[in-house]
């Protein structure tokens, strides 16, 4: 029986981290081991698939940037477009895993499995979770039924859809949640049920070299509107240089904007879109009907994913009504 061919892309993170002691699960350095070392730690993988491995980056995911997303998205697309490749597995740090996963989810066009995995404990830990996570990620990538659900993450014996993936704890092994999460024992029929009724992907132009700058501000009780003024001025300058820029606000309740912030936001040029998102982590937010034309609803997206979606939309050249429709489809 032919084994699936799975391409592994390593980007660093805790799964490739090392510490001076096997009992040290916090004082480690991320991104120390290469892709070959990760594979060597799980010799059972050779029974699942024919694996090829490459080291695209080797960084702590707190240092991941949209430029890294762009490089990674293009590499994943090239691999899934290769008829000889049956699936892709990506190792990543946990700190920004949800952002990278969502970017890939909306920019990579494929019906082949794309599975991300990570670890909450370094590779040198006595109870390292990376090896089993990697094994289960490859196992999932070998299953064609996983390909229509978009990008998936495998962590802690669970399959987590990227569309709603969130890290909810800084240190626990079960730090991640996602709507529609499944156990790794889920049947093919259950996996296929994850496939969205409509798929919202976007194509980034091949000539795009840099993704547009988009800032995210969290608004708390009494937050100074001077923050908005400073960011508005910076984004106005960035828009002139790069041709596009945006702002996302993480707001309380139903994306409720303090009245004191309105004058500051008037400084934002009409060409710079403003996305209003709820920091509640659930539900669908809507802003008032008389809002300026460059204001957009995040809908069900949390602030982090709203920012990723805005970056991708602007990078694809969407403006005005087309950008609004992109958010309405989210």
Long-range contacts (C-beta under 8 A, 24 or more apart in sequence): 3-48, 3-49, 3-50, 3-142, 4-48, 4-49, 4-50, 4-86, 4-87, 4-141, 4-142, 5-49, 5-50, 5-51, 5-52, 5-84, 5-85, 5-86, 6-48, 6-49, 6-50, 6-51, 6-52, 6-85, 6-86, 6-87, 6-88, 6-89, 6-138, 6-141, 6-142, 7-51, 7-52, 7-53, 7-54, 7-79, 7-85, 7-87, 7-88, 7-89, 8-35, 8-38, 8-39, 8-51, 8-52, 8-53, 8-54, 8-88, 8-89, 8-90, 8-91, 8-138, 9-35, 9-53, 9-54, 9-56, 9-72, 9-75, 9-76, 9-79, 9-88, 9-89, 9-90, 9-91, 10-34, 10-35, 10-38, 10-53, 10-54, 10-55, 10-56, 10-58, 10-90, 10-91, 11-56, 11-57, 11-58, 11-59, 11-61, 11-64, 11-68, 11-72, 11-90, 11-91, 11-92, 11-93, 12-57, 12-58, 12-59, 12-60, 12-61, 12-91, 12-92, 12-93, 13-59, 13-60, 13-61, 13-91, 13-92, 13-93, 13-94, 13-97, 13-118, 13-119, 14-93, 14-94, 14-118, 14-119, 14-120, 14-121, 14-122, 14-130, 15-91, 15-92, 15-93, 15-117, 15-118, 15-119, 15-123, 15-130, 15-133, 15-134, 16-58, 16-91, 16-123, 16-130, 17-119, 17-122, 17-123, 17-124, 18-122, 18-123, 18-124, 19-122, 19-124, 19-125, 21-124, 22-124, 22-125, 22-126, 23-125, 23-126, 24-122, 24-124, 24-125, 25-121, 25-122, 25-125, 25-127, 25-171, 26-171, 28-122, 28-124, 28-125, 30-59, 30-60, 30-61, 30-93, 30-122, 31-57, 31-58, 31-59, 31-60, 31-93, 32-58, 32-123, 33-123, 34-58, 35-91, 37-123, 38-91, 38-123, 38-130, 38-134, 41-123, 41-130, 41-131, 41-134, 42-131, 42-134, 42-135, 44-135, 45-134, 45-135, 45-138, 48-135, 48-138, 48-139, 48-142, 49-86, 49-138, 49-141, 49-142, 51-138, 59-93, 60-93, 60-95, 61-92, 61-93, 61-94, 61-95, 61-96, 61-97, 61-100, 61-118, 62-93, 62-95, 62-96, 64-92, 64-93, 64-95, 64-96, 64-99, 64-100, 66-103, 66-211, 66-311, 67-210, 67-211, 68-100, 69-99, 69-100, 69-103, 69-104, 69-107, 69-211, 70-204, 70-208, 70-210, 70-211, 70-315, 72-100, 72-104, 73-103, 73-104, 73-107, 73-108, 73-204, 76-104, 76-108, 76-114, 77-107, 77-108, 77-109, 77-110, 80-108, 80-110, 80-112, 80-114, 81-110, 85-112, 86-112, 86-113, 86-141, 86-142, 86-144, 87-112, 87-113, 87-114, 87-115, 87-141, 87-142, 87-146, 87-147, 88-112, 88-113, 88-114, 88-115, 88-141, 89-115, 89-116, 89-117, 89-134, 89-137, 89-138, 89-141, 90-114, 90-115, 90-116, 90-117, 91-116, 91-117, 91-118, 91-130, 91-134, 92-116, 92-117, 92-118, 93-118, 94-118, 94-119, 94-120, 94-167, 94-175, 94-176, 95-167, 97-153, 97-165, 97-167, 97-176, 98-162, 98-165, 98-166, 98-167, 98-176, 98-304, 98-305, 99-304, 99-305, 99-307, 99-308, 101-151, 101-153, 101-162, 101-165, 102-151, 102-162, 102-163, 102-165, 102-304, 102-305, 102-308, 102-309, 103-308, 103-311, 103-312, 104-151, 104-162, 105-150, 105-151, 105-162, 105-163, 106-200, 106-201, 106-202, 106-308, 106-309, 106-312, 107-201, 107-202, 107-203, 107-204, 107-312, 108-151, 108-201, 109-201, 109-203, 110-147, 111-147, 111-148, 112-144, 112-147, 113-140, 113-141, 113-142, 113-143, 113-144, 113-146, 113-147, 113-152, 114-141, 114-147, 114-150, 114-151, 114-152, 115-140, 115-141, 115-146, 115-151, 115-152, 115-153, 115-154, 116-151, 116-152, 116-153, 116-154, 116-162, 117-153, 117-154, 117-155, 118-153, 118-155, 120-155, 120-171, 120-172, 120-173, 120-175, 121-173, 129-155, 129-156, 129-173, 132-157, 136-184, 139-184, 140-184, 143-188, 143-191, 145-188, 145-189, 145-191, 145-192, 146-191, 148-192, 148-194, 148-195, 149-191, 149-192, 149-194, 149-195, 149-196, 150-194, 150-195, 150-196, 150-199, 152-194, 153-178, 154-184, 157-183, 157-184, 158-182, 158-183, 158-184, 159-183, 159-184, 159-186, 159-191, 161-194, 163-196, 166-281, 166-302, 166-304, 198-329, 200-326, 200-329, 200-330, 202-312, 202-313, 202-316, 202-318, 202-326, 203-316, 204-312, 204-315, 204-316, 205-315, 205-316, 205-317, 208-315, 210-242, 211-311, 211-312, 211-314, 211-315, 212-238, 212-242, 212-243, 212-244, 212-245, 212-246, 212-311, 212-314, 212-315, 213-238, 213-242, 213-245, 213-246, 214-245, 214-246, 214-247, 214-248, 214-307, 214-310, 214-311, 214-314, 215-246, 215-247, 215-248, 216-247, 216-248, 216-249, 216-250, 216-303, 216-304, 216-307, 217-247, 217-248, 217-249, 217-250, 218-249, 218-250, 218-279, 218-303, 219-249, 219-250, 219-251, 219-252, 219-257, 219-258, 219-261, 219-279, 220-252, 221-252, 223-258, 223-261, 225-258, 225-260, 225-261, 225-263, 225-264, 226-264, 227-264, 228-261, 228-264, 228-265, 228-267, 228-268, 229-264, 229-267, 232-264, 232-265, 232-267, 232-268, 232-272, 233-267, 235-268, 235-269, 235-272, 236-267, 236-268, 236-269, 236-272, 239-269, 239-271, 239-272, 244-314, 244-315, 244-319, 245-272, 245-314, 246-272, 246-273, 246-274, 246-275, 246-310, 246-311, 246-314, 247-272, 247-273, 247-274, 247-275, 248-274, 248-275, 248-277, 248-298, 248-303, 248-306, 248-307, 248-310, 249-274, 249-275, 249-276, 249-277, 249-303, 250-277, 250-278, 250-279, 250-303, 251-276, 251-277, 251-278, 251-279, 251-285, 252-278, 252-279, 252-280, 253-278, 253-280, 254-278, 254-283, 254-285, 254-286, 255-285, 255-286, 255-287, 255-297, 255-298, 257-287, 268-294, 270-294, 271-319, 273-310, 273-314, 273-323, 275-306, 275-307, 275-310, 275-327, 277-301, 277-302, 277-303, 277-306, 278-302, 278-303, 279-303, 293-320, 296-323, 296-324, 296-327, 297-327, 297-328, 298-327, 298-330, 299-327, 299-328, 299-330, 300-330, 301-327, 301-330
